[in-house]
């Protein structure tokens, strides 16, 4: 193959590649210039299991904060973890994490 035909082939490949990039750029531009709004993604609180909560409360108790852990459970209307509403686990953990950090 002569140098000119090699050069011609490389230029054809570059043109084809450039045309593909132009198509991709136009598609992206169209997506981002659309007047439609993307659906809102609801923020969800992290979900915790009873075991997650138990582990955190047990660690706080073992660190000498049994009284504070008991008071926290009582705040959620419970004497024991099994009496706490699972919907309250995230809030309970958030409050438990600050015990001993004051």
N, C-alpha and C positions, 0 to 999 in steps of 0.2 A: 504494500500500500504506500502510495506516495505521501510526502509530507502535506501536500495540499488537500488530499482526500482525508487524511487524518484530522487536519485542522477543520475541515468542513464538518466532519462527523462530530468533533468535540463541540463546535459552535452549535450544531443542531441539538445536541444534548443539553447545552446550556440554555438555549431558547426554550426547549421543552420544560426544563426545570423552572425557568423563570415564569413561564406561563402557569405552571402548577402553583407556584408561590403567589402569583397574582390572584388566582382563583381562591386559594386559601385565605389570603388577606381580605378579599371582598366578602367571603362568607363570614369571617370574624367581624368585619365592619358591620355587616347586616345584622348580625346577632346583637351587637352592642348598640346599634342605633335604633333598634326596635322600640316602639312606644309601649309595648307590653311590659308590665312590671313583673319581675320574678316573684314567685310566691314567697311570702315571709316564712322563714324557718322558725318555728316556735322554740324558745329557749326552754329547756327542760331541766329541772333540778336533777342532780345525780341521784340515782336510786341506790339505796342501801338495803342490805339484808339484815335480819336480826343478828346474824353472826358478826357482821361488820360492826354494828352498834355494841354488841356484847364485848367484842375485842377492845374497842376504844374505852368503854366504861371499865372493863376489868383492868386495863393498863393504868387508868387514872386511880382506881381503887388501890392497886398494888403500889402506886407511887405515894400513897398516904392521903388520898383525897376521897376516902369513903363517905365522909359526911357530905361533901359537895355533890358526889354522885347521887347519893340518896335524895338530897334536896332537888336535884335536877329531875330525877324520876318523879318525885312528888309534884313538881311543877307541871308535869305532863299527866297528872292524875293517876299515877301508878306507884305501887309499892315494889313491883318487879318489872323487869323488861318485857316479859310476855304480856303485860297489861297495857303497854304503850301502843298506840295506833301506828301501824307501819307508815302511814302518810306523814307522821311526825318525825320519822327517823332522820331525815336530812337536817331539820332544824335542831333536833336533839344533839346530833353529832357536831353541828356548828357551835353550839353552846358548850359541849363537852370539851372541844378542842382548846378552849381558852382557859379551862380549869388548870390552875397551877402555872399559868403563863403571865400572871399579873405582876 
